[in-house]
Structure formats: C-alpha cells, structure tokens
Amino acid sequence: MKTLKEWREEKFLSPGELAKKAGLPASTIYNLENGKTKPIHRTIRKIAEALGINPQEIDFSKSEI
C-alpha cells in the first residue's frame, strides 16, 4: 500500500492539482500528506476517485513528518 504522497507523485500531480481534481482545498492535501489531519470517508473517496484508484489502496497511517 502506498501513501497519498506516493500515489500523487506516481500520477505526476502537484498537491494543488490533486486538490483541484478532487474538489478539495489544497491545504487538505498538504495536511494529509504531512500527517497533520486524518481524512474522513468522503475525503478519501474524493481523493481516490481523482487518482483513479480504490480508496483502500491509500495508506493514511504513515506520516511524512
């Protein structure tokens, strides 16, 4: 399982680009990648859809700090 940052980089997206595709504020992506916040189910679904993957494939337990 890959972290959000690993998936985002694999898809060649900046945090801002992923946020726009997912309909989320860029700060949400930054905070999730840095382990400052934990995602709610709706956020996970939006991010996974924007990345074209299943929500279960994203590991939010690892922080990048």
Secondary structure, 3 states (H helix, E strand, C coil): CEEHHHHHHHCCCCHHHHHHHHCCCHHHHHHHHCCCCCCCHHHHHHHHHHHCCCHHHEECCCCCC
